[in-house]
């Protein structure tokens, strides 16, 4: 009977470990995907400049066009996530005209990412900053 109890305990621990490894793999994959998406949103939004102020020699971002681009790209990326239940997503852009930089913060609200009862992650957030460098 002791052998059966030890075998059952080891089997349970191994199943938990395999479940955790699979879940952490999915979680890191989504984090990597969101980091790349945040970088693309920041870089893409930085390309939209206000043409009138640019003609005057000043650099000022077109905030509305940049936000539309970031929202569309984020929606495209979230549509490709198949293995996690996405409930809502948001991309907030922070424009800094003086330093010619754009910061993108992506927040993804999901169902529970981990299947184990003692782990709970329902929000994933990644951030990236893009700066124009003029020499």
Buried (B, 14 or more C-beta within 10 A) or exposed (E): EEEEEEEEEEEEEEEEEEBBEEBEEBBEEBBEBBBEBBBBBBBBBBBBBBEEBEEEEEBBBBBEBBBEBBBEBBEEBBEEBEEBEBEEBEBEBEBEBEEBBBBBBBBBBBEBBBEEEEBEEEEBEBBBBBBBEEE
